[in-house]
Amino acid sequence: NSGINAAYGRPNAYLNKVRGDPGFSVFRLNLRSFLSNPWMWWLVGVNQWHMIRDCGVHIRGTALVSKERTNAHISVHHSTRCEEILRQADFGFPVLKLSNRETRLSCDVVLKETNPSRIFDSVGHIKSIIGEEMVVAEPLSQEEIRDRGYTPAARRVTHYPRDGELSQTMAEDLEGVIRNGGRTITHNLRLRKILVKEQGGDDCQVSRVVWQNVEALNINNEQAP
């Protein structure tokens, strides 16, 4: 809502917010701003092209690329490396909390008024894109649902044991690691690209990082060590 209010009647206000906030990732569109700002036509067009490329017209078989090349497939398979990378980094404090049968950090709750067939169709579609082995689900028994204090309106609760959550203080903790190492932090940079070169097999090395200074709106290159 804040994005819509900022843009209403002031076409450049929302555009400046998108450009000026390094962490801005939510796109809300106001019709008046859209019609008065041709730059947004390009932005929406690119977004729609990527959506059609991956999803088609939301009918199976209409996507323009194979499932293995969709953003969903690539991002999920990359994210599975998170645990291994963080474990090897060894920051000295917990960054990733994994779900287990005691904590059950990641659960999906289906209420009784929800049509379960729609939920199952969505889960099945996700599995068909990212692979059956990537979605591990454990439904809770009715006794377990009651013991964990879920509302009686809960029809079904599913636990995802391979999921987890990042520490809520992760950003501040990692900034402390950087400062303690004698480095400085610049908050007005937005990551644009990470370029890599093959190292043989499936391995690669970062060769260049491309970032944007949102204050000056200049593209800068930083050579990787």
C-alpha positions in Angstrom: 0.0 0.0 0.0 2.8 2.4 0.8 4.1 1.9 -2.8 0.7 2.7 -4.2 0.2 5.8 -2.0 3.7 7.1 -2.9 3.0 6.8 -6.6 -0.6 8.1 -6.7 -0.6 11.5 -8.3 3.2 11.6 -8.3 4.5 9.3 -11.0 8.2 9.9 -10.2 7.8 9.2 -6.4 7.4 5.5 -6.9 10.1 5.3 -9.6 12.5 7.1 -7.3 11.7 4.6 -4.5 12.4 1.7 -6.8 15.6 3.2 -8.0 16.9 4.5 -4.7 16.2 1.6 -2.3 18.9 -1.1 -2.7 16.7 -3.7 -1.1 13.5 -2.9 -3.0 12.0 -6.0 -4.5 8.2 -5.5 -4.5 6.5 -4.1 -7.6 3.1 -2.4 -7.2 1.6 -0.7 -10.2 -0.7 2.4 -10.2 -2.6 2.8 -13.4 -2.2 6.6 -13.5 1.5 6.4 -12.9 1.8 3.6 -15.5 0.1 5.6 -18.2 2.1 8.7 -17.5 5.5 7.2 -17.3 6.8 5.3 -20.4 9.7 3.9 -18.4 7.2 1.7 -16.6 5.9 0.3 -19.9 9.3 -1.2 -20.5 9.6 -2.5 -16.9 6.2 -4.2 -17.0 6.9 -5.6 -20.5 10.2 -7.2 -19.3 8.5 -8.6 -16.3 5.6 -10.1 -18.3 8.1 -11.5 -20.9 9.9 -13.4 -18.1 6.6 -14.6 -16.7 5.4 -15.9 -20.1 8.9 -17.4 -20.7 8.7 -19.5 -17.5 4.9 -20.1 -17.1 3.3 -19.6 -20.5 -0.3 -18.7 -20.1 -0.6 -20.8 -16.9 -1.6 -23.9 -19.0 0.8 -26.8 -18.9 2.9 -27.1 -22.1 2.7 -23.4 -23.0 6.0 -22.3 -21.3 8.7 -21.2 -23.8 11.6 -22.9 -22.0 12.2 -26.3 -20.4 11.4 -26.8 -16.8 15.1 -27.1 -16.0 15.7 -23.5 -17.3 12.9 -21.8 -15.3 13.6 -19.4 -12.5 11.8 -21.7 -10.1 13.8 -24.7 -10.9 17.2 -22.9 -10.9 16.6 -20.9 -7.7 15.3 -23.9 -5.7 18.2 -26.1 -6.7 20.7 -23.3 -5.9 19.1 -22.7 -2.5 19.7 -26.3 -1.5 23.4 -25.4 -1.4 22.8 -22.9 1.3 23.2 -25.3 4.3 26.5 -26.6 2.9 27.9 -23.2 2.2 27.0 -21.8 5.6 28.4 -24.8 7.3 31.8 -24.4 5.6 31.8 -20.7 6.2 31.6 -21.3 10.0 30.8 -17.8 11.1 30.8 -18.8 14.8 27.1 -18.2 15.3 24.0 -20.0 13.9 22.8 -18.5 10.6 20.4 -21.2 9.4 18.0 -23.0 11.6 16.8 -26.3 10.1 13.4 -27.7 10.7 13.0 -31.0 12.5 10.2 -33.1 14.1 10.6 -31.1 17.4 10.8 -27.6 16.1 8.8 -28.0 12.8 9.9 -24.5 11.6 8.3 -25.0 8.2 4.6 -26.0 8.2 1.8 -25.5 5.7 -1.7 -25.2 7.2 -4.8 -25.8 5.2 -8.0 -24.5 6.7 -11.3 -26.4 6.5 -12.9 -23.8 4.2 -10.0 -24.1 1.7 -10.6 -26.3 -1.3 -7.9 -29.0 -0.8 -7.8 -30.0 -4.4 -6.4 -26.6 -5.4 -3.6 -26.9 -2.8 -2.7 -30.4 -4.0 -2.8 -29.3 -7.6 -0.3 -26.5 -6.8 2.0 -28.8 -4.9 1.9 -31.3 -7.7 2.7 -28.5 -10.2 5.7 -27.4 -8.1 7.0 -31.0 -7.9 6.7 -31.3 -11.7 8.9 -28.2 -12.2 11.6 -28.6 -9.5 11.5 -32.4 -9.1 9.8 -34.9 -6.7 12.9 -35.3 -4.6 13.0 -31.6 -3.8 9.7 -31.5 -2.0 9.7 -33.7 1.1 6.4 -33.4 3.0 5.2 -35.1 6.3 1.5 -34.7 7.1 0.8 -34.3 10.8 -1.7 -36.6 12.5 -4.9 -35.1 14.0 -3.4 -35.7 17.5 -0.2 -33.9 16.5 -2.2 -31.0 15.1 -4.0 -30.7 18.5 -0.9 -31.1 20.6 0.8 -28.2 18.7 -2.1 -25.9 19.4 -3.4 -25.3 15.9 -6.9 -23.9 15.6 -9.8 -26.5 15.1 -10.3 -24.9 11.7 -7.0 -26.5 10.5 -8.0 -29.3 8.1 -4.4 -30.4 7.3 -0.9 -29.5 8.5 2.1 -30.5 6.5 5.7 -30.4 7.8 8.6 -29.8 5.4 11.6 -31.3 7.2 14.1 -30.1 4.5 13.2 -26.5 5.0 14.4 -24.0 7.6 14.7 -20.3 8.3 17.5 -17.8 8.4 18.3 -16.0 11.7 16.3 -12.8 12.1 19.5 -11.1 13.2 21.6 -12.5 10.3 22.2 -9.1 8.6 23.4 -7.4 11.7 25.6 -10.4 12.7 27.2 -10.6 9.3 27.9 -6.9 9.3 29.7 -7.4 12.6 31.9 -10.1 11.0 32.8 -7.7 8.1 33.6 -4.8 10.4 35.6 -7.0 12.8 37.7 -8.1 9.8 38.6 -4.5 9.1 36.3 -4.0 6.1 33.7 -1.3 5.6 30.0 -1.6 4.5 28.2 0.5 1.9 24.5 0.4 2.2 23.6 2.1 -1.1 24.7 -0.6 -3.5 22.3 -2.9 -5.4 23.6 -6.2 -6.8 23.1 -6.4 -10.6 25.2 -9.3 -11.9 27.7 -11.9 -10.7 29.9 -13.1 -13.6 31.6 -16.5 -13.3 34.1 -18.6 -15.2 34.3 -22.3 -15.4 36.8 -24.2 -13.3 36.2 -27.6 -14.8 33.4 -30.0 -14.2 30.4 -28.3 -12.5 32.6 -25.9 -10.5 33.0 -22.2 -11.3 34.7 -19.1 -9.9 33.4 -15.6 -9.5 35.3 -13.3 -11.9 33.5 -10.0 -11.6 30.7 -8.5 -9.6 28.5 -5.8 -11.1 26.7 -3.5 -8.8 24.7 -0.2 -8.9 25.2 2.8 -6.7 21.5 3.8 -6.2 22.5 7.3 -5.0 24.5 8.1 -8.2 22.7 5.6 -10.4 26.0 4.6 -12.0 27.0 1.1 -12.8 30.3 0.1 -11.3 32.5 -3.0 -11.7 34.5 -4.5 -9.0 37.2 -7.0 -10.0 37.0 -10.2 -7.9 40.1 -11.1 -6.0 
